[in-house]
Amino acid sequence: MKRIIRENTLSTKQHYEFEGTDEQKTDEAWEVTCGYLGAKQKAKLEWVREFHDVEVEGPLETAAFVACMTLGISGDYPLQAMTEFFQGKREFS
């Protein structure tokens, strides 16, 4: 069972303490995020990533931040994982 702390929160309802190195924490945050999102949300995020236009919509980091805020996801590690998803470094499991 994970201890509840605010620094590594996934959402306002689910709080996690991610353990390990920064890379391990980001990997764990991605796994938890994949479990948190529903199939429709994953499909929509994949569509947004595919058609994201940097000139019109801004940098990928901004798109990842907006996606996290829209989905109620917060925290440094979940945001880093979502940014890597928008950069094409991660895929939904």
C-alpha positions as CSV (number, residue, x, y, z in Angstrom):
1,M,0.0,0.0,0.0
2,K,1.3,3.4,-0.9
3,R,1.6,6.2,1.6
4,I,-0.5,9.3,0.9
5,I,1.5,12.4,0.2
6,R,0.8,15.4,-1.9
7,E,4.1,15.9,-3.8
8,N,3.5,12.9,-6.1
9,T,-0.2,13.0,-6.5
10,L,-1.9,11.4,-9.5
11,S,-5.2,13.1,-9.0
12,T,-7.2,14.9,-6.3
13,K,-8.7,11.5,-5.4
14,Q,-5.7,9.3,-5.6
15,H,-2.4,10.1,-3.9
16,Y,0.8,8.0,-4.4
17,E,4.3,8.1,-3.2
18,F,6.4,7.0,-6.2
19,E,9.6,5.4,-5.1
20,G,13.1,5.0,-6.7
21,T,15.1,7.2,-9.0
22,D,13.4,10.0,-11.0
23,E,13.2,7.7,-14.0
24,Q,11.6,4.9,-11.9
25,K,9.2,7.3,-10.4
26,T,8.2,8.5,-13.9
27,D,7.8,4.9,-15.1
28,E,5.6,4.1,-12.1
29,A,3.6,7.3,-12.6
30,W,2.9,6.3,-16.2
31,E,1.7,2.8,-15.1
32,V,-0.6,4.3,-12.6
33,T,-1.8,6.9,-15.1
34,C,-2.6,4.2,-17.7
35,G,-4.7,2.4,-15.0
36,Y,-6.4,5.7,-14.1
37,L,-7.5,6.6,-17.6
38,G,-10.4,5.0,-19.4
39,A,-10.3,3.7,-23.0
40,K,-12.0,6.8,-24.4
41,Q,-9.6,9.1,-22.6
42,K,-6.6,7.2,-23.9
43,A,-8.0,7.2,-27.5
44,K,-8.6,11.0,-27.3
45,L,-5.1,11.6,-26.0
46,E,-3.6,9.6,-28.8
47,W,-5.7,11.5,-31.3
48,V,-4.5,14.9,-29.8
49,R,-0.9,13.7,-29.9
50,E,-1.2,12.6,-33.5
51,F,-2.7,15.9,-34.7
52,H,-0.9,18.3,-32.3
53,D,0.3,21.3,-34.3
54,V,3.2,23.1,-32.5
55,E,2.7,26.3,-34.5
56,V,-0.9,26.6,-33.6
57,E,-1.2,24.9,-30.2
58,G,2.2,25.5,-28.7
59,P,5.0,23.2,-27.4
60,L,4.3,19.6,-26.5
61,E,5.0,20.3,-22.8
62,T,2.0,22.8,-22.9
63,A,-0.2,20.2,-24.5
64,A,0.8,17.6,-21.8
65,F,0.1,20.1,-19.1
66,V,-3.4,21.0,-20.5
67,A,-4.2,17.3,-20.9
68,C,-3.2,16.6,-17.3
69,M,-5.3,19.5,-16.0
70,T,-8.3,18.4,-18.1
71,L,-8.1,14.9,-16.8
72,G,-7.6,15.9,-13.2
73,I,-4.0,14.6,-13.1
74,S,-1.4,16.5,-11.2
75,G,2.1,16.0,-9.8
76,D,5.6,16.2,-11.2
77,Y,6.0,12.6,-12.2
78,P,2.6,12.1,-13.8
79,L,3.2,15.3,-15.8
80,Q,6.7,14.2,-16.8
81,A,5.2,10.8,-18.0
82,M,2.5,12.6,-20.0
83,T,5.1,14.9,-21.5
84,E,7.1,11.9,-22.6
85,F,3.8,10.4,-24.1
86,F,3.3,13.6,-26.2
87,Q,7.0,13.4,-27.3
88,G,6.3,9.8,-28.5
89,K,8.5,8.2,-25.9
90,R,5.6,6.3,-24.2
91,E,2.6,4.4,-25.3
92,F,-0.5,3.4,-23.4
93,S,-0.5,-0.2,-22.1
